[in-house]
Amino acid sequence: MKTLELLFQRNMPRWVIFFIDMGICLFSLVLAYLVRFNFSIPQVELDAFPLVFALILGTRAISFYVSKTYQGIVKFTGNKDAQRIFIVISIGSFIYVIVNVISHNFINGKFPIPFSIIIIEYMATTFLMISLRVMFKALYSELTNPNKEKRSVMIFGAGESGIITKHTLDRDVGTKYKVLAFIDDNKKKQGKMLEGSSILGLDKLDELLKNNTVAHLIISVQKLLPSRKQQIIDICLNYDITISKLSDA
């Protein structure tokens, strides 16, 4: 376990990430052919495969190099990284469509890349590139700070500030806290899930604190009535819970 932890603490070289991404693209392309033709690829498609191989992997390699998708630190992958990967892959697949249209209308009347292959390869590449990064990040987080060693916190406010607060806690792999639940006065949000945590009303706070060991309650609401703030403080004082504020509400 210690060896794995030391390995994860080192940043993976960029060229390794680049070639892993290209390997994912190759796997997705082969998978697309196997799925499309039910694991029995016709000879005519095999004959055309070198051209398709060059077009797809060449486009992917150029787009990855230009967009620098391989430069991100995988163990700190965030929403912005996933969005950039999605956009870059989408643009690459759109280029395949343009190549097909040009070839069909102006060159030889044929589609060099079957549209079914484009769709399957696009979905597989997008899913694998994003999910593998997320899995790597989750594994790194678990190795460096296992969930069993984390103490629970609650966030008052399930709005934008609350989401930012949770993202900050999740992104900091050194933190010793995990979000147990959100507390919010908006009845339309109560009973729903946000970022994997339940949204509950203030009337549930006393019960939650009674049944769970909670270290902190973080108030993320920008403007909170003094009477509401005092009500929260009174409940938390009964359980010796520390209250933190992002701003003076």
Buried (B, 14 or more C-beta within 10 A) or exposed (E): EEEEEEEBEEEBEEEEBBEBBBEBBBBBBBBBBEBBBEEEBEEEBEEBBEEBEEBBBEBBBEBBEEBEBBEBEBBBBBEEBBEBBEEBBEEBBEBBEEBBEEBEEEEEEEBBBBEEBBBBBBBBBBEBBBEBBBEBBEEBBEBEBEEEEBEBBBBBBBBEBBBEBBEEBBEEBEBEBBBBBBBBBEEEBBEEEBBEBBBBBBEBBEEBBEEEEBBBBBBBBEEBEEEBBEEBEEBBEEBEBEBEBBEEB
